[in-house]
Amino acid sequence: MKEYARLIIGGKELRLPVITGTEGEKAVDIRALRKETGYITYDPGFANTGSCKSKITFMDGEKGILRHRGIPIEQLAEKSSFVETSFLLINGHLPLRKELTRTSIMLNDQSMVHEDMKIFFSNFPRLSHPMGILSAMVNALRSFYPEIIHTEEDFEKVFIRLLSKVRTLAALSFKISRGHKVIYPRADYTYCANFLNMMFDSPVNPYLLDKDVVKALNTFWILHADHEQNCSTSAVKTVGSARANIYASISAGIAALWGPLHGGANQAVIEMLTQIHEKGAGIKEAVEKAKNKRSSFRLMGFGHRVYKTYDPRAKIMKKVCDKVLPKLRINDPLLDIAKALEEVALSDSYFVEKNLYPNVDFYSGILLRAMNIPTNMFPVMFAIGRLPGWIAQWKEHMDDREQKITRPRQIYTGLNQSAYVPMAKREAPAVEVPEE
């Protein structure tokens, strides 16, 4: 039986259809609202607005649930690889062995970048942020690969190219920024192993792969692979809704992810922990400063726009840190501070009542530090991980016949109609009124 929501405006009743998702989520379909009543909804940040129907990712912020194509994130982090999870997100199902092998071979085949792209790198100012460079370079890929997507085979070629080359571009930018010899990808290495080798191998100091570090990087990227309709994903889809090419759309997503409230949050966590460590401030003192509304200090890595309980990805990331850091014989004081902060904050009624639990950014920065990833590269690592989600969401959006170009409405609060004032009158001297 069809369910409806009743809305009464100005004495007129409007029946709005209710849409129910497969997990029981309900939404009121307001597409006819303005046409029937002249009204629109007001929802800053779109926190209560569903922009699409999606089969990719399910989140329940109150219960701390995250699933990709129905599979819990905990199972993917433990049993899957980043390439397999990417295939799942983009193609809608787990690959057969021959499909996974074919994808891995294609990723290796597409891992090189055009030599002319090195010219772009050499012309960026030396202090340019890696995210700005990556966004520009991804946009530039369109110039090297101008073909248009017409078939599924065309799309497969493009998403393989993006997954492979963005990883190479990130490692390339790291090497060039330091004036080091560029290391090319190897056909005998897996996706994550190749990235680590391209980042850290050198002619005088060969990089020795550690299977636990490779597994940790796989887990890091799996945990960031998709997160429903977040800011950067919405940016990708908004640009795509104008029928811009996929490279421009992904470039927009990278730019959105650059923000400190989004992909830059893990970098902000490390900077906060470093500040606490260097100043020798006590943990309780830091917590009290965070609770003080007059203080500008914030506990970065706590709370989430959707999760109102412990971020399931944070639990996994914490376990990875506990395993990898001792293996690498790293005694990171920032990890000790992070654990102490978490313990104090979770027992404080202020944080509990406001549902301010640790999110994935709280521990991911510590893991990246252990891998010797520079702090300004943290958002780039996030971008590589989020890439399959962006691609999957972009494709779903393009295939959705209900979608139109993104064009939100507004509530105008400016001046009413007023006449144009000529320049002479605008600059005329004020007339002095004589005193009585």
DAFENVEN-V438445 format. One record per backbone hydrogen bond with DSSP energy under -1.0 kcal/mol. NH is the residue of the N-H (numbers start at 1). CO is the residue of the C=O. Records with the same first field share a line. If there is no record, write none. Layout:
NH=CO, CO
//
This chain:
5=16
7=14
9=12
12=9
14=7
16=5
18=3
19=27
21=25
24=21
27=19
29=17
33=30
36=32
37=33
38=34
46=43
49=46
58=67
60=65
64=60
65=60
67=58
68=71
69=56
71=68
73=66
76=72
77=73
78=74
79=75
80=76
85=81
86=82
87=83
88=84
89=85
90=86
91=87
92=88
100=96
101=97
102=98
103=99
104=100
105=101
106=102
107=103
108=104
109=105
110=106
111=108
117=114
118=115
119=116
121=117
122=118
123=120
124=121
128=125
133=129
134=130
135=131
136=132
137=133
138=134
139=135
140=136
142=139
143=140
145=141
155=151
156=152
157=153
158=154
159=155
160=156
161=157
162=158
163=159
164=160
165=161
166=162
168=164
169=165
170=166
171=167
172=168
173=169
174=170
175=171
176=172
177=173
179=176
180=175
189=186
194=190
195=191
196=192
197=193
198=194
199=195
200=196
201=197
214=210
215=211
216=212
217=213
218=214
219=215
220=216
221=217
222=218
223=219
225=222
230=228
234=230
235=231
236=232
237=233
238=234
239=235
240=236
241=237
242=239
243=240
244=239
249=245
250=246
251=247
252=248
253=249
254=250
255=251
256=252
257=253
258=254
259=256
262=259
264=259
265=262
268=264
269=265
270=266
271=267
272=268
273=269
274=270
275=271
276=272
277=273
278=274
279=275
281=276
286=282
287=283
288=284
289=285
290=286
291=287
292=288
295=292
300=298
302=299
303=357
308=61
311=358
315=311
316=312
317=313
318=314
319=315
320=316
321=317
322=318
323=319
324=320
325=321
327=323
328=324
329=326
330=325
336=332
337=333
338=334
339=335
340=336
341=337
342=338
343=339
344=340
345=341
346=342
348=345
352=348
353=349
354=350
355=352
356=351
357=355
359=301
362=359
364=360
365=361
367=363
368=364
369=365
370=366
371=367
372=369
373=368
377=374
378=375
381=377
382=378
383=379
384=380
385=381
386=382
387=383
389=225
390=386
391=387
392=388
393=389
394=390
395=391
396=392
397=393
398=394
399=395
403=400
426=422
427=423
//
